[in-house]
Every structure is written in structure tokens, then in C-alpha cells.
Amino acid sequence: MPTLTNRICGVCPEAHHMAAAKAGDAVYHVDPPRTAKLLRELLYSAFYVTDHTTHFYALGGPDFVVGPDAPAAERNILGVLAKVGMEVGGKVIQARKQGHNVVEMIGGRKIHPATAVPGGMTQGITEEQRAEIEKIGRWSIEFAQFSLGIFDQIVLGNDAYKEMVLSDGYTHRTYYMGLVDPNKKVNFYDGQVSIMSPDGERVGTYAPAEYRDWIAEHVEPWTYLKFPYLKKVGWKGFVDGADSGVYCATPLSRLNTAEGMATPLAQAAYERFYDTLAPKPEPGGKRLIHHRLATHWARLVELLYAAERMVELATDPRSPRRTFASFRPRSQPRASARSRRREAPSLTTTSPTSAAS
């Protein structure tokens, strides 16, 4: 299943791969060892760095960075390069290349990774790869901070842009959904799904396996797409407000749902984000940002978090560095049971299916 679903999309195969692997964990009733979880989250953090870089510079940038008043012929990736400069373009390409390299180290392929299986991972990484991932993560932190600087200069430094971001036309008061850790901080790989009302009240938190108790789908005759909505609120049409079950699930929604970020630099960026656009809390007590164009800024905050998280995982003191290199390819002889007992937990194959073979 994890090697089939990852081909749903060429842009975000890592997301489908991880979702399928975790579904497989549930089917087999297995909890992957900590080292396998480290590898999965490390791969996923690298994916987020690459994905958010692509969205900001290549997908959102043509309209937002080049500008809504620019001629349509200029609102493309070439227009973005003309606006930010070729040097910046080189950084964007480097960020994407390095992120895909990390995905390949852990996932086996740059696109459509294939190493996450029910119960764990089919391969580990060497110490040299761990060191390279750490280096890439530290560079990515600088790149994320640089990107936030570009947003600050081009968007926040332009009164017309700020007015557009805050305008009623791009403001929708909906429910928000996002994955949070036990401290209610943003998490990409694991945690509970939390729901925030448009009024800033946390209305529910549930385990992913309980989604059918919370989510239903509406069907329209004019499209094959389905429209998820909050079952406990109900479908009221394509409208916002507390009486409508329409919800948002984006970088903006994750920040709105969480109480903060789990890494220091991202937390500082998170606080500035809300100090700037939502200085006062909603009636429910939570500061929320309902301006949809602010999603671009939220995405850069998450980019910084993903880069910091890469470094945290690659230098985790609870996993001694020597154990990152203890994985042995199948072509090499296995250690004896006695020597395996002497080793610390490592980033190794931990799959019930592979163990059975």
C-alpha cells in the first residue's frame, strides 16, 4: 500500500507514503520503534522544506511576489526570478535539490519514496548521511529566515499589499483543523487532530482513526470532488461562520489551531505573525488570522519549523550518533543475536513483514 499510494501525486508523494505506512501500522496493530519514527519524521520534515519552498516561490509567488497588478505574461516563475533576482533563484533550486536528496537518502528515491512499511522502515542511514542531513538542515534554516525576509520586504513593506491581505474579499471566518503534539504545538508527522472555531474556541481534539466521527463529505453534481465538512456542525453550503461546517486545513489553519511552534526560531516567527495580523484574541480566547492570503506567510513560518526540526532529529541526543550508521544492507551478514542485544536502538529495518521474510 505505501508503494502504491505514493504515486497519487508527484508533488506530495511523501504525504501519501507516510499516510499509507501509518495506516498499515494500524492494520497490523504495530507501533514502530522510536528509531523508525525518527527516520519517518526526518524524511517528512525534508519534504516540507521542499514543498513549502515550491509553493511560495513557484506557485504562490507569481501572483503574490510579482504582484496582482503585473501583466499576466509576467506572473510566472520567470517573473518571480526577475523580482527577487537570479541569486535568489539559485537558492530556491538548491533548497529543492537538497530536500529531494534527503528524501532519497531515507526514502530510497527522490520522488515516490518507498522505504516506510507497516511497522517501520526498510533501511537506515549511515553516519555520513546523517552528517549531510544535519548540514542541509542548518542551511535550510538560513534559507527559511532569508525567505521570511523577502516576504517582509516585498509584502509587508508595501502598503498596497498589506491592504489587500487584510481586505474583506480575502477574509473568511471558518473552522480550522490541524495536527498538534501533546503541548498543542504544530506537528507534521504525529499527534492529535485539533479543531478551532471561528471564534477562537477549541471545539474538539481527536485521534486520526476517529475521523469518521468528525468528518463527513458533501457531493455536488457538477464535480467529481467531494467537500469535507464538520459532521457535528453540518453542511450549510459554501458559506463561512460558526454555523457552517466548512473548515480550513492549510499552513494558516495549522497555526490557528496550535498554541505555537515547537522550535525556537519558528516560535519567534509565529509570535510576530500574530502580533502583526491578529494583536487581539477572539471571544474564545485564541488569536486567529482569517485572512486567506496570510497563508503564504504561515507557510514560511512552517518552512522554518521544518528546517529546525530536521536539525533536531539529525542531532537527537537520545539517539547516539554511532547508531545512525548501524544499519546493515541485506547483502551484508547479519550480526549475531548476542551482538544485536548489545547495540543501542538504531535507525534500522523494523518491519513485521521484512522480519517474517
Backbone hydrogen bonds in HBPLUS format (Angstrom, degrees):
<---DONOR---> <-ACCEPTOR-->    atom                        ^
c    i                          cat <-CA-CA->   ^        H-A-AA   ^      H-
h    n   atom  resd res      DA  || num        DHA   H-A  angle D-A-AA Bond
n    s   type  num  typ     dist DA aas  dist angle  dist       angle   num
A0004-LEU N   A0001-MET O   3.05 MM   3  5.14 153.5  2.13 105.4 113.9     1
A0005-THR N   A0001-MET O   3.00 MM   4  6.13 173.5  2.00 171.6 169.7     2
A0007-ARG N   A0004-LEU O   3.11 MM   3  5.83 164.6  2.14 118.2 123.0     3
A0008-ILE N   A0005-THR O   3.04 MM   3  5.50 162.4  2.07 120.3 120.9     4
A0017-HIS N   A0013-PRO O   2.82 MM   4  5.99 153.7  1.89 150.5 159.1     5
A0018-MET N   A0014-GLU O   2.92 MM   4  6.07 164.6  1.94 150.5 153.5     6
A0019-ALA N   A0015-ALA O   2.99 MM   4  6.14 162.2  2.02 147.2 152.6     7
A0020-ALA N   A0016-HIS O   2.97 MM   4  6.05 158.4  2.01 143.7 149.4     8
A0021-ALA N   A0017-HIS O   2.97 MM   4  6.16 157.6  2.02 146.5 153.1     9
A0022-LYS N   A0018-MET O   2.92 MM   4  6.10 161.4  1.96 152.0 156.6    10
A0023-ALA N   A0019-ALA O   2.95 MM   4  6.12 145.1  2.07 139.2 149.4    11
A0024-GLY N   A0020-ALA O   2.86 MM   4  6.12 149.7  1.95 144.3 152.8    12
A0025-ASP N   A0021-ALA O   2.89 MM   4  6.28 146.1  2.01 142.6 152.2    13
A0026-ALA N   A0022-LYS O   3.11 MM   4  6.40 153.5  2.19 140.9 146.8    14
A0027-VAL N   A0023-ALA O   2.93 MM   4  6.27 153.6  2.00 148.1 155.8    15
A0028-TYR N   A0024-GLY O   3.00 MM   4  6.20 163.2  2.03 154.5 157.6    16
A0029-HIS N   A0025-ASP O   2.87 MM   4  5.81 108.2  2.39 133.1 151.1    17
A0030-VAL N   A0025-ASP O   2.97 MM   5  5.16 164.2  1.99 146.2 150.4    18
A0029-HIS N   A0026-ALA O   3.16 MM   3  4.81 146.8  2.28  91.8 101.7    19
A0036-ALA N   A0033-PRO O   3.06 MM   3  5.51 124.4  2.38 108.9 122.1    20
A0037-LYS N   A0033-PRO O   3.17 MM   4  6.55 155.5  2.23 151.9 159.3    21
A0038-LEU N   A0034-ARG O   2.89 MM   4  6.22 150.0  1.98 149.4 158.1    22
A0039-LEU N   A0035-THR O   3.11 MM   4  6.40 158.9  2.16 144.9 149.4    23
A0040-ARG N   A0036-ALA O   2.97 MM   4  6.23 163.4  2.00 151.0 155.5    24
A0041-GLU N   A0037-LYS O   2.93 MM   4  6.09 169.9  1.94 152.0 154.9    25
A0042-LEU N   A0038-LEU O   2.88 MM   4  5.98 150.7  1.96 146.4 155.4    26
A0043-LEU N   A0039-LEU O   2.95 MM   4  6.17 164.4  1.97 153.4 156.7    27
A0044-TYR N   A0040-ARG O   2.92 MM   4  6.15 160.4  1.95 148.2 154.4    28
A0045-SER N   A0041-GLU O   2.80 MM   4  5.94 148.4  1.90 144.7 152.6    29
A0046-ALA N   A0042-LEU O   3.10 MM   4  6.34 158.8  2.15 147.2 152.2    30
A0047-PHE N   A0043-LEU O   2.96 MM   4  6.29 150.1  2.06 145.4 154.5    31
A0048-TYR N   A0044-TYR O   3.00 MM   4  6.30 153.0  2.07 143.8 150.2    32
A0049-VAL N   A0045-SER O   3.08 MM   4  6.43 152.4  2.16 147.9 154.6    33
A0050-THR N   A0046-ALA O   3.13 MM   4  6.41 164.5  2.15 150.2 153.5    34
A0051-ASP N   A0047-PHE O   2.71 MM   4  5.87 167.8  1.72 160.3 164.5    35
A0052-HIS N   A0048-TYR O   2.89 MM   4  5.79 170.3  1.90 146.4 149.8    36
A0053-THR N   A0049-VAL O   3.13 MM   4  6.11 147.8  2.24 137.2 146.1    37
A0054-THR N   A0050-THR O   3.02 MM   4  6.23 158.9  2.07 147.3 152.8    38
A0055-HIS N   A0051-ASP O   2.92 MM   4  6.23 163.5  1.95 154.8 159.1    39
A0056-PHE N   A0052-HIS O   3.00 MM   4  6.01 166.5  2.02 143.5 147.5    40
A0057-TYR N   A0053-THR O   3.08 MM   4  6.06 169.7  2.09 151.9 154.6    41
A0058-ALA N   A0054-THR O   2.84 MM   4  5.26 147.0  1.95 136.1 147.1    42
A0059-LEU N   A0054-THR O   3.23 MM   5  6.64 138.9  2.41 145.6 153.1    43
A0060-GLY N   A0055-HIS O   2.59 MM   5  5.73 169.5  1.60 171.9 172.6    44
A0061-GLY N   A0056-PHE O   2.75 MM   5  5.44 116.6  2.15 125.0 143.2    45
A0064-PHE N   A0060-GLY O   2.92 MM   4  5.91 170.0  1.94 159.7 160.7    46
A0065-VAL N   A0061-GLY O   2.69 MM   4  4.60 139.2  1.85 119.5 133.5    47
A0066-VAL N   A0061-GLY O   3.08 MM   5  6.49 157.0  2.13 161.1 164.0    48
A0067-GLY N   A0063-ASP O   3.22 MM   4  5.29 130.8  2.48 102.7 116.1    49
A0070-ALA N   A0067-GLY O   3.20 MM   3  5.45 162.4  2.23 108.8 114.2    50
A0074-GLU N   A0071-PRO O   2.90 MM   3  5.49 155.0  1.96 117.5 125.4    51
A0075-ARG N   A0072-ALA O   3.17 MM   3  5.23 149.6  2.27 101.3 110.3    52
A0076-ASN N   A0074-GLU O   2.93 MM   2  5.67 131.4  2.17 106.7  92.2    53
A0079-GLY N   A0076-ASN O   2.97 MM   3  5.15 121.7  2.32 100.2 115.3    54
A0080-VAL N   A0076-ASN O   3.02 MM   4  6.44 146.9  2.13 148.6 158.7    55
A0081-LEU N   A0077-ILE O   3.03 MM   4  6.35 158.2  2.08 146.1 150.9    56
A0082-ALA N   A0078-LEU O   2.97 MM   4  6.22 151.6  2.05 142.2 150.2    57
A0083-LYS N   A0079-GLY O   3.01 MM   4  6.21 138.6  2.18 138.4 149.2    58
A0083-LYS N   A0080-VAL O   3.04 MM   3  5.06 124.7  2.36  94.4 109.0    59
A0084-VAL N   A0080-VAL O   2.88 MM   4  6.14 163.8  1.91 160.6 164.0    60
A0085-GLY N   A0081-LEU O   2.68 MM   4  5.11 142.8  1.81 137.3 146.2    61
A0089-GLY N   A0085-GLY O   3.15 MM   4  6.51 153.2  2.22 142.5 150.6    62
A0090-GLY N   A0086-MET O   2.92 MM   4  6.26 146.7  2.03 147.3 155.4    63
A0091-LYS N   A0087-GLU O   3.18 MM   4  6.56 146.4  2.29 140.3 148.8    64
A0091-LYS N   A0088-VAL O   3.00 MM   3  5.01 117.7  2.40  95.4 111.0    65
A0092-VAL N   A0088-VAL O   2.95 MM   4  6.32 153.7  2.02 153.2 160.6    66
A0093-ILE N   A0089-GLY O   3.05 MM   4  6.34 162.8  2.08 150.3 154.1    67
A0094-GLN N   A0090-GLY O   2.95 MM   4  6.14 154.8  2.02 143.2 150.7    68
A0095-ALA N   A0091-LYS O   2.84 MM   4  6.07 155.9  1.90 149.2 155.4    69
A0096-ARG N   A0092-VAL O   3.08 MM   4  6.36 162.2  2.11 151.9 155.7    70
A0097-LYS N   A0093-ILE O   2.91 MM   4  6.08 162.2  1.94 149.6 155.2    71
A0098-GLN N   A0094-GLN O   2.88 MM   4  5.98 169.8  1.89 154.2 156.9    72
A0099-GLY N   A0095-ALA O   3.03 MM   4  6.10 157.7  2.08 143.0 149.6    73
A0100-HIS N   A0096-ARG O   3.03 MM   4  6.22 161.1  2.07 149.7 154.2    74
A0101-ASN N   A0097-LYS O   2.94 MM   4  6.20 142.8  2.08 142.6 153.8    75
A0102-VAL N   A0098-GLN O   3.04 MM   4  6.37 152.3  2.12 149.2 155.0    76
A0103-VAL N   A0099-GLY O   3.05 MM   4  6.38 159.6  2.10 146.6 152.4    77
A0104-GLU N   A0100-HIS O   2.90 MM   4  6.13 151.5  1.98 143.6 151.2    78
A0105-MET N   A0101-ASN O   2.90 MM   4  6.21 155.1  1.97 146.9 153.6    79
A0106-ILE N   A0102-VAL O   3.09 MM   4  6.35 161.7  2.13 156.1 159.2    80
A0107-GLY N   A0103-VAL O   2.55 MM   4  5.26 150.4  1.63 145.1 156.1    81
A0108-GLY N   A0104-GLU O   2.88 MM   4  4.69 137.8  2.06 124.4 126.8    82
A0114-ALA N   A0107-GLY O   2.83 MM   7  5.60 167.0  1.85 155.7 151.4    83
A0122-THR N   A0115-THR O   2.87 MM   7  5.09 142.1  2.01 136.8 149.0    84
A0117-VAL N   A0120-GLY O   3.06 MM   3  5.56 163.6  2.09 136.2 141.3    85
A0120-GLY N   A0117-VAL O   2.97 MM   3  5.56 172.4  1.97 143.1 143.3    86
A0350-THR N   A0121-MET O   3.10 MM 229  5.75 139.4  2.28 142.3 153.8    87
A0130-ARG N   A0126-THR O   2.90 MM   4  6.21 156.9  1.95 149.2 156.1    88
A0131-ALA N   A0127-GLU O   2.93 MM   4  6.17 161.6  1.97 150.6 154.5    89
A0132-GLU N   A0128-GLU O   3.01 MM   4  6.23 152.3  2.09 142.4 150.3    90
A0133-ILE N   A0129-GLN O   2.84 MM   4  6.08 156.2  1.89 153.0 159.3    91
A0134-GLU N   A0130-ARG O   2.93 MM   4  6.22 156.9  1.98 149.7 156.0    92
A0135-LYS N   A0131-ALA O   3.02 MM   4  6.25 157.6  2.07 144.4 150.3    93
A0136-ILE N   A0132-GLU O   2.91 MM   4  6.19 158.5  1.96 149.5 155.2    94
A0137-GLY N   A0133-ILE O   2.82 MM   4  6.03 156.4  1.87 149.7 156.6    95
A0138-ARG N   A0134-GLU O   2.98 MM   4  6.27 156.8  2.03 151.4 156.6    96
A0139-TRP N   A0135-LYS O   3.05 MM   4  6.32 157.2  2.10 147.2 153.6    97
A0140-SER N   A0136-ILE O   2.85 MM   4  6.05 151.9  1.93 146.8 155.4    98
A0141-ILE N   A0137-GLY O   3.00 MM   4  6.31 140.4  2.16 144.0 153.9    99
A0142-GLU N   A0138-ARG O   3.38 MM   4  6.73 160.0  2.42 144.9 148.1   100
A0143-PHE N   A0139-TRP O   2.96 MM   4  6.30 152.4  2.04 146.4 155.1   101
A0144-ALA N   A0140-SER O   2.84 MM   4  6.02 156.3  1.89 148.2 153.6   102
A0145-GLN N   A0141-ILE O   3.03 MM   4  6.30 162.0  2.06 151.5 156.0   103
A0146-PHE N   A0142-GLU O   2.90 MM   4  6.07 151.5  1.98 143.4 152.0   104
A0147-SER N   A0143-PHE O   2.85 MM   4  6.12 150.2  1.94 146.5 154.5   105
A0148-LEU N   A0144-ALA O   2.96 MM   4  6.26 154.3  2.02 148.6 155.1   106
A0149-GLY N   A0145-GLN O   3.02 MM   4  6.27 144.1  2.15 139.2 149.2   107
A0150-ILE N   A0146-PHE O   3.02 MM   4  6.43 144.2  2.15 142.8 152.4   108
A0151-PHE N   A0147-SER O   3.01 MM   4  6.36 159.2  2.05 150.3 155.3   109
A0152-ASP N   A0148-LEU O   2.93 MM   4  6.14 155.5  1.99 143.5 150.7   110
A0153-GLN N   A0149-GLY O   2.94 MM   4  6.13 152.2  2.01 144.8 152.0   111
A0154-ILE N   A0150-ILE O   2.83 MM   4  5.93 178.5  1.83 162.0 162.5   112
A0155-VAL N   A0151-PHE O   2.92 MM   4  5.33 150.7  2.00 134.1 143.8   113
A0156-LEU N   A0151-PHE O   3.19 MM   5  6.65 157.9  2.24 149.3 155.7   114
A0157-GLY N   A0152-ASP O   2.95 MM   5  6.10 113.8  2.40 137.6 155.1   115
A0158-ASN N   A0155-VAL O   3.03 MM   3  5.32 163.0  2.06 112.6 116.6   116
A0161-TYR N   A0158-ASN O   3.10 MM   3  5.34 118.4  2.50 102.7 117.0   117
A0162-LYS N   A0158-ASN O   3.04 MM   4  6.36 166.1  2.06 158.8 162.6   118
A0163-GLU N   A0159-ASP O   2.93 MM   4  6.10 154.7  2.00 145.7 152.5   119
A0164-MET N   A0160-ALA O   3.07 MM   4  6.29 149.0  2.17 140.7 148.8   120
A0164-MET N   A0161-TYR O   3.03 MM   3  5.06 116.8  2.45  95.5 111.2   121
A0165-VAL N   A0161-TYR O   2.89 MM   4  6.23 159.1  1.94 156.6 162.4   122
A0166-LEU N   A0162-LYS O   3.07 MM   4  6.26 156.0  2.13 147.9 153.4   123
A0167-SER N   A0164-MET O   3.22 MM   3  5.05 158.6  2.27 100.1 106.5   124
A0170-TYR N   A0167-SER O   3.27 MM   3  5.78 151.0  2.36 110.1 117.0   125
A0171-THR N   A0168-ASP O   3.11 MM   3  4.96 162.0  2.14 113.1 111.0   126
A0292-ARG N   A0170-TYR O   2.72 MM 122  5.51 149.9  1.81 163.5 172.1   127
A0172-HIS N   A0290-HIS O   3.12 MM 118  5.58 160.6  2.16 152.1 149.2   128
A0241-GLY N   A0173-ARG O   2.65 MM  68  5.43 154.2  1.71 165.6 170.6   129
A0175-TYR N   A0246-VAL O   3.48 MM  71  6.56 169.6  2.50 151.2 148.5   130
A0248-CYS N   A0175-TYR O   2.85 MM  73  6.18 149.2  1.95 138.4 145.5   131
A0176-TYR N   A0196-MET O   2.87 MM  20  5.07 155.9  1.93 147.8 154.0   132
A0196-MET N   A0176-TYR O   2.85 MM  20  5.07 160.1  1.88 143.7 150.4   133
A0177-MET N   A0248-CYS O   3.01 MM  71  6.18 147.2  2.12 174.8 173.5   134
A0178-GLY N   A0194-SER O   3.10 MM  16  5.53 148.8  2.20 149.6 157.8   135
A0194-SER N   A0178-GLY O   2.82 MM  16  5.53 175.6  1.83 162.2 162.5   136
A0187-ASN N   A0179-LEU O   3.28 MM   8  5.74 152.4  2.36 137.4 133.4   137
A0180-VAL N   A0192-GLN O   2.87 MM  12  5.51 161.6  1.91 155.7 160.8   138
A0192-GLN N   A0180-VAL O   2.99 MM  12  5.51 152.2  2.07 160.7 160.2   139
A0181-ASP N   A0185-LYS O   2.85 MM   4  5.39 153.7  1.92 148.0 156.4   140
A0184-LYS N   A0181-ASP O   2.82 MM   3  5.15 156.4  1.87 127.1 127.0   141
A0259-GLU N   A0184-LYS O   2.65 MM  75  5.46 169.8  1.66 161.3 164.1   142
A0186-VAL N   A0260-GLY O   3.14 MM  74  6.60 154.3  2.21 158.9 162.9   143
A0193-VAL N   A0206-TYR O   2.83 MM  13  5.29 157.6  1.88 170.5 163.2   144
A0206-TYR N   A0193-VAL O   2.82 MM  13  5.29 156.5  1.87 149.0 155.2   145
A0195-ILE N   A0204-GLY O   2.86 MM   9  5.37 156.1  1.92 168.3 165.5   146
A0203-VAL N   A0195-ILE O   2.98 MM   8  5.79 139.1  2.15 141.5 153.3   147
A0197-SER N   A0201-GLU O   2.83 MM   4  5.21 166.0  1.85 143.6 148.4   148
A0200-GLY N   A0197-SER O   3.03 MM   3  5.38 161.6  2.06 119.3 119.4   149
A0284-GLY N   A0199-ASP O   2.64 MM  85  5.40 149.3  1.73 176.3 168.1   150
A0210-GLU N   A0207-ALA O   2.78 MM   3  5.41 161.6  1.81 126.0 132.5   151
A0211-TYR N   A0208-PRO O   3.22 MM   3  5.52 150.3  2.31 120.7 119.1   152
A0213-ASP N   A0210-GLU O   2.95 MM   3  5.65 154.2  2.02 120.5 128.3   153
A0214-TRP N   A0211-TYR O   2.92 MM   3  5.20 150.0  2.01 106.9 116.6   154
A0215-ILE N   A0211-TYR O   2.71 MM   4  5.69 158.2  1.76 168.9 175.6   155
A0231-LYS N   A0214-TRP O   2.74 MM  17  5.27 159.5  1.78 136.1 140.9   156
A0216-ALA N   A0229-TYR O   3.03 MM  13  5.57 164.8  2.05 159.1 163.8   157
A0229-TYR N   A0216-ALA O   2.89 MM  13  5.57 148.4  1.99 151.5 154.7   158
A0218-HIS N   A0227-PHE O   2.81 MM   9  4.88 162.5  1.84 125.0 130.9   159
A0227-PHE N   A0218-HIS O   2.84 MM   9  4.88 169.9  1.85 149.2 152.0   160
A0230-LEU N   A0245-GLY O   2.90 MM  15  4.63 162.3  1.93 124.0 128.7   161
A0233-VAL N   A0230-LEU O   3.13 MM   3  5.48 150.4  2.23 108.3 117.0   162
A0234-GLY N   A0230-LEU O   2.87 MM   4  6.01 170.5  1.88 164.8 168.1   163
A0245-GLY N   A0234-GLY O   2.94 MM  11  5.05 128.3  2.22 169.8 170.8   164
A0239-VAL N   A0237-GLY O   2.85 MM   2  5.58 136.1  2.05 105.1  91.6   165
A0244-SER N   A0241-GLY O   3.18 MM   3  5.54 164.7  2.21 112.8 117.3   166
A0254-ARG N   A0250-THR O   2.92 MM   4  6.22 155.6  1.98 156.8 163.4   167
A0255-LEU N   A0251-PRO O   3.15 MM   4  6.40 160.1  2.19 148.5 152.8   168
A0256-ASN N   A0252-LEU O   2.91 MM   4  6.14 155.7  1.97 147.8 155.5   169
A0257-THR N   A0253-SER O   2.87 MM   4  5.97 144.2  2.00 144.4 153.4   170
A0258-ALA N   A0254-ARG O   3.04 MM   4  6.13 146.2  2.16 142.8 151.0   171
A0267-GLN N   A0263-THR O   2.92 MM   4  6.00 147.4  2.03 149.4 159.7   172
A0268-ALA N   A0264-PRO O   3.06 MM   4  6.34 153.9  2.13 146.9 152.7   173
A0269-ALA N   A0265-LEU O   3.06 MM   4  6.37 155.0  2.13 145.3 152.1   174
A0270-TYR N   A0266-ALA O   2.77 MM   4  5.98 150.2  1.86 146.5 155.5   175
A0271-GLU N   A0267-GLN O   2.95 MM   4  6.19 157.8  2.00 149.8 154.3   176
A0272-ARG N   A0268-ALA O   3.13 MM   4  6.38 157.2  2.18 144.6 150.4   177
A0273-PHE N   A0269-ALA O   2.97 MM   4  6.12 151.3  2.06 144.0 152.3   178
A0274-TYR N   A0270-TYR O   3.15 MM   4  6.50 158.4  2.20 152.5 155.8   179
A0275-ASP N   A0271-GLU O   2.84 MM   4  5.97 156.8  1.90 149.1 156.9   180
A0276-THR N   A0272-ARG O   2.99 MM   4  5.97 144.8  2.11 142.2 149.5   181
A0277-LEU N   A0273-PHE O   3.16 MM   4  6.32 164.6  2.18 145.8 149.8   182
A0278-ALA N   A0274-TYR O   2.79 MM   4  4.84 148.1  1.89 129.9 137.9   183
A0282-GLU N   A0286-LYS O   2.93 MM   4  5.55 173.3  1.94 126.7 128.9   184
A0285-GLY N   A0282-GLU O   2.87 MM   3  5.40 165.6  1.89 122.1 127.0   185
A0294-ALA N   A0291-HIS O   2.94 MM   3  5.54 151.0  2.02 116.0 125.3   186
A0295-THR N   A0292-ARG O   3.06 MM   3  5.66 164.3  2.09 115.8 120.0   187
A0296-HIS N   A0293-LEU O   3.33 MM   3  6.17 158.8  2.38 118.6 120.7   188
A0297-TRP N   A0294-ALA O   3.04 MM   3  5.26 119.9  2.42 101.9 115.8   189
A0298-ALA N   A0294-ALA O   2.97 MM   4  6.33 165.0  1.99 155.9 160.3   190
A0299-ARG N   A0295-THR O   2.85 MM   4  6.01 147.9  1.95 145.0 153.4   191
A0300-LEU N   A0296-HIS O   3.35 MM   4  6.65 144.7  2.49 137.6 145.1   192
A0300-LEU N   A0297-TRP O   3.05 MM   3  5.28 124.9  2.36 101.1 114.8   193
A0301-VAL N   A0297-TRP O   3.13 MM   4  6.56 147.7  2.24 148.3 157.7   194
A0302-GLU N   A0298-ALA O   3.01 MM   4  6.35 157.4  2.07 150.6 156.4   195
A0303-LEU N   A0299-ARG O   2.88 MM   4  6.13 144.2  2.01 138.9 149.7   196
A0304-LEU N   A0300-LEU O   3.06 MM   4  6.31 154.7  2.13 143.6 148.3   197
A0305-TYR N   A0301-VAL O   3.06 MM   4  6.41 156.8  2.12 144.9 151.5   198
A0306-ALA N   A0302-GLU O   2.81 MM   4  6.05 163.9  1.84 156.0 159.6   199
A0307-ALA N   A0303-LEU O   3.09 MM   4  6.31 156.1  2.15 146.5 152.3   200
A0308-GLU N   A0304-LEU O   2.99 MM   4  6.23 164.5  2.02 152.7 156.9   201
A0309-ARG N   A0305-TYR O   2.80 MM   4  5.97 157.8  1.85 153.4 160.4   202
A0310-MET N   A0306-ALA O   2.97 MM   4  6.19 144.8  2.10 140.7 149.5   203
A0311-VAL N   A0307-ALA O   3.31 MM   4  6.69 158.1  2.36 148.0 151.6   204
A0312-GLU N   A0308-GLU O   2.97 MM   4  6.31 160.1  2.01 150.7 156.8   205
A0313-LEU N   A0309-ARG O   2.92 MM   4  6.10 164.7  1.95 153.9 156.8   206
A0314-ALA N   A0310-MET O   2.94 MM   4  6.09 157.3  1.99 148.9 155.7   207
A0315-THR N   A0311-VAL O   3.02 MM   4  6.04 128.0  2.30 143.6 155.0   208
A0319-SER N   A0316-ASP O   3.05 MM   3  5.61 164.2  2.08 117.1 122.1   209
A0323-THR N   A0320-PRO O   2.88 MM   3  5.66 147.8  1.99 122.7 131.1   210
A0324-PHE N   A0321-ARG O   3.08 MM   3  5.53 151.3  2.17 110.5 118.7   211
A0325-ALA N   A0322-ARG O   3.26 MM   3  5.73 149.6  2.36 106.6 114.2   212
A0326-SER N   A0323-THR O   3.26 MM   3  5.02 168.0  2.28 101.4 104.6   213
A0332-GLN N   A0329-PRO O   2.97 MM   3  5.67 164.9  1.99 122.3 127.1   214
A0340-ARG N   A0336-SER O   2.93 MM   4  6.16 153.2  2.00 152.3 160.6   215
A0341-ARG N   A0337-ALA O   3.06 MM   4  6.28 144.5  2.19 141.8 150.2   216
A0342-ARG N   A0339-SER O   3.14 MM   3  5.12 130.5  2.40  93.4 106.4   217
A0343-GLU N   A0340-ARG O   3.27 MM   3  5.32 141.3  2.43  97.2 107.4   218
A0348-THR N   A0346-SER O   2.86 MM   2  5.46 125.5  2.16 110.8  94.3   219
A0355-ALA N   A0351-SER O   2.82 MM   4  5.98 156.8  1.88 152.3 159.8   220
A0356-ALA N   A0352-PRO O   3.06 MM   4  6.07 147.9  2.17 133.2 140.9   221
A0357-SER N   A0353-THR O   3.26 MM   4  6.52 134.8  2.48 134.1 145.1   222
A0357-SER N   A0354-SER O   3.12 MM   3  5.10 129.0  2.40  92.2 105.8   223
